[in-house]
Amino acid sequence: MDQYLKEIEEIIPSSSAEYSTDPMRKRALERLIQITVESVMDVSAILVKEMRLGLPYGEEDFLDKISGTVLSPVLVEKLREMKGFRNILVHGYSQIDDERVYEILTNDIEDVIEFKEAVIEFLRRTEDD
């Protein structure tokens, strides 16, 4: 996850206009969003399993199961939205909005950092118990 975030930081353009005119960078950043969100879901699945929180109904249920214990409900909702956007990237449900991608890269990607910090804090708390 850290490597993906570092790569995003290294190649993100300074403006959405610059982003929109560089197809190779666009595709690289879209892929980085995809695998970053997938890593969030993978970590969530591991937490659900290790905490013995039961079988999820679907992938989105991983986030619900750790809401309130590991993650705040607000962060869970933000991550759910990112997961939905990841599905658009992967499955091509509609035309990809360059402005939205750039917004995710410049603003919403911070939610992944918050996720990582929340997981680390949770693990530290439970380690002390």
C-alpha positions in Angstrom: 0.0 0.0 0.0 2.8 2.4 0.9 4.5 1.7 -2.4 1.4 2.4 -4.4 0.8 5.7 -2.5 4.5 6.7 -3.1 4.1 5.9 -6.8 0.9 8.0 -7.0 2.7 10.9 -5.3 5.7 10.6 -7.7 3.7 10.7 -11.0 0.6 12.8 -10.2 0.5 15.9 -12.4 0.1 19.4 -11.0 -3.3 20.0 -12.6 -6.3 18.2 -13.9 -5.7 19.7 -17.3 -2.2 18.1 -17.4 -3.7 14.8 -16.2 -6.3 14.8 -18.9 -3.8 15.3 -21.7 -1.4 12.5 -20.7 -3.0 9.1 -21.6 -0.1 7.0 -20.4 0.0 8.7 -17.0 -3.8 8.6 -16.8 -3.8 4.8 -17.2 -0.9 4.3 -14.8 -2.7 6.4 -12.1 -6.0 4.7 -12.7 -4.3 1.3 -12.2 -2.7 2.6 -9.0 -6.1 3.7 -7.7 -7.4 0.2 -8.5 -4.6 -1.7 -6.8 -4.6 0.7 -3.8 -8.3 0.2 -3.2 -7.8 -3.6 -3.6 -5.1 -3.5 -1.0 -7.5 -1.7 1.4 -10.1 -4.5 0.8 -7.4 -7.2 1.3 -6.3 -5.8 4.6 -10.0 -5.4 5.7 -10.6 -9.1 4.8 -7.6 -10.2 6.9 -8.8 -8.1 9.8 -12.3 -9.7 9.6 -10.8 -13.1 9.5 -8.4 -12.6 12.3 -11.0 -10.9 14.5 -13.4 -13.8 13.8 -16.2 -11.4 12.8 -18.0 -14.0 10.7 -18.5 -14.6 7.0 -19.2 -11.5 5.0 -22.1 -11.4 2.5 -19.8 -9.7 -0.1 -16.7 -7.7 -0.4 -18.3 -4.5 0.8 -19.3 -6.3 4.0 -15.6 -6.4 5.1 -15.7 -2.7 5.7 -19.0 -2.9 7.6 -17.7 -5.6 9.9 -14.7 -3.4 11.0 -16.7 -0.2 11.3 -16.7 1.1 14.8 -13.9 -1.1 16.0 -11.1 -0.5 13.6 -12.5 2.3 11.3 -14.9 5.1 11.9 -18.2 4.9 10.1 -17.3 8.1 8.2 -14.1 6.5 6.9 -16.0 3.3 6.0 -18.4 5.3 3.9 -15.5 7.1 2.1 -13.7 3.9 1.4 -17.0 2.3 0.1 -17.2 5.2 -2.4 -13.6 4.6 -3.5 -14.4 0.9 -3.9 -17.4 1.9 -6.1 -15.1 4.0 -8.2 -12.6 1.2 -8.4 -15.4 -1.0 -9.9 -16.0 1.7 -12.5 -12.3 1.6 -13.4 -12.2 -2.1 -13.6 -15.5 -2.9 -15.3 -15.9 0.2 -17.4 -19.5 0.8 -16.3 -19.4 4.2 -17.8 -17.1 6.8 -19.3 -14.3 7.6 -16.8 -14.5 11.2 -15.6 -10.9 12.6 -15.6 -11.9 15.3 -13.2 -13.2 12.7 -10.7 -10.0 10.7 -11.1 -7.9 13.7 -10.4 -10.1 14.6 -7.4 -9.5 11.2 -6.0 -5.8 11.4 -6.6 -5.5 14.8 -4.9 -8.1 14.6 -2.1 -9.6 11.2 -1.6 -6.4 9.2 -1.6 -5.8 10.7 1.9 -8.6 8.3 3.0 -6.2 5.4 2.3 -3.6 7.0 4.5 -6.2 7.4 7.2 -7.2 3.7 6.8 -3.6 2.6 7.2 -3.2 4.8 10.3 -6.4 3.5 11.8 -5.4 -0.1 11.3 -2.0 0.5 12.8 -3.5 2.2 15.8 -6.0 -0.6 16.2 -3.3 -3.2 16.1 -1.2 -1.3 18.7 -4.3 -1.1 21.0 -5.0 -4.8 20.7 -1.4 -5.7 21.1 -1.4 -4.0 24.5 -4.5 -5.9 25.7 
